[in-house]
Amino acid sequence: MKDGFKHYFWKRFWLIFVPLYLMAIGNESYIVSNSFSEFEDYASFLYFLVFYFIGYGAITAGILHLFWRAGRNLGVLNREEKFRE
């Protein structure tokens, strides 16, 4: 079951993460309208990129975990296990 979840997770992670991440950084004023005139501007740019990467990575992992659990409870993923046995 662990290998099944890992395969399920990494197959879908980037498909959900990339659009969420691009929408998040596209609407953040610290990233989009940064003048890069001082060192603090570069630091805030990097901070928000990493902050959103970690934050939206966790949100994506949570969404995929909920999808996995819902699929197991509804029987969608249980059908594949019955074929393997």
C-alpha positions in Angstrom: 0.0 0.0 0.0 2.9 2.4 0.7 4.3 1.9 -2.7 0.9 2.5 -4.3 0.5 5.8 -2.4 4.0 6.9 -3.3 3.4 6.2 -7.0 -0.1 7.9 -6.8 1.4 10.9 -4.9 4.4 11.7 -7.1 2.5 11.1 -10.3 0.0 13.8 -9.4 1.9 16.1 -7.2 3.4 18.3 -9.9 0.2 18.5 -11.8 -1.5 20.2 -8.9 1.4 22.0 -7.3 2.7 23.9 -10.4 -0.6 25.7 -11.2 -1.2 26.5 -7.5 2.3 27.8 -7.1 2.2 29.9 -10.3 -1.1 31.4 -9.3 0.2 32.2 -5.8 3.4 33.9 -6.9 1.7 35.7 -9.8 -0.6 37.5 -7.3 2.0 38.3 -4.7 3.0 42.0 -4.8 6.4 41.3 -3.1 7.3 39.1 -6.0 5.6 40.7 -9.0 6.3 44.4 -8.3 9.7 44.1 -6.7 12.0 46.9 -7.8 15.3 45.0 -6.8 16.9 48.3 -5.8 18.3 47.1 -2.5 19.6 43.9 -1.0 16.4 43.6 1.1 14.4 43.4 -2.1 16.3 40.3 -3.2 15.9 38.7 0.3 12.2 39.3 0.3 11.9 37.9 -3.2 13.7 34.7 -2.2 11.8 34.5 1.1 8.4 34.6 -0.5 9.5 32.1 -3.2 10.6 29.6 -0.6 7.6 30.4 1.7 5.1 29.7 -1.1 7.0 26.7 -2.3 6.9 25.1 1.2 3.4 26.3 2.0 1.8 25.3 -1.3 3.7 22.0 -1.3 2.1 21.2 2.0 -1.3 22.2 0.7 -0.9 20.0 -2.4 0.2 17.1 -0.2 -2.9 17.5 1.9 -5.1 17.6 -1.1 -3.6 14.5 -2.6 -3.9 12.7 0.7 -7.6 13.5 0.8 -8.0 12.3 -2.7 -6.2 9.1 -1.9 -8.4 8.5 1.2 -11.6 9.3 -0.6 -10.6 7.0 -3.4 -10.0 4.2 -1.0 -13.2 4.8 0.9 -15.3 4.9 -2.2 -13.8 1.7 -3.6 -12.2 3.2 -6.7 -8.7 2.2 -5.6 -9.8 -1.0 -3.9 -10.8 -2.5 -7.3 -7.1 -2.5 -8.4 -6.1 -4.5 -5.2 -8.7 -7.1 -5.9 -7.3 -7.7 -9.4 -3.8 -8.1 -8.0 -4.8 -10.8 -5.6 
